[in-house]
Amino acid sequence: MWSFIKSFLPAWLATFLVASSLHTFQVLNALSNLGVAISLSDWLSTAWKDVVGLLPTYGIIISVALLLAFGVVTIIRKYAIKHNITKPRFITLTSVAGASSIAVALLAMQPILNVTLIAGARGYDGFLLQCFAGLIGGFIYGLLRATSTSGPLLNS
């Protein structure tokens, strides 16, 4: 369990911080394109406020999405190994799972909340950037789990 926590927390934190930062960038960039002058200190201040403001909502959504995704990957990998199916590359699986989990979370929020919670994800480019944040988190999780000295995921 400790091995999982040591892998999951950095992956979640990276995903959340990258997703939050990319959200801020998308929103402020759109304002800049409209001619609004935004100083560097305003960019940094807004980014920090977004991290703090999104943590209790988007941070929890990301954690649940990643937990589900990494759980599914673990089941798939264990099944493949048990049945002598070609060993899937764990880091690739976790990276894809991380990106997919963010996509599913964003797509699920629209009909449930009737609003896109993350303004920076309303366009295709912003949506893909949020998925990229999940990919980074999945990569970090896979890397940390694959190099862990304990648990069922070590070079099985």
Secondary structure, DSSP 8 states (H G I E B T S, - for coil): -HHHHHHHHHHHHHHHHHHHHHHHHHHHHHHHHTT----HHHHHHHHHHHHHHHIIIIIHHHHHHHHHHHHHHHHHHHHHHHTT-----HHHHHHHHHHHHHHHHHHHHHHHHSS-S-GGGSSHHHHHHHHHHHHHHHHHHHHHHHT-SSSTTS--
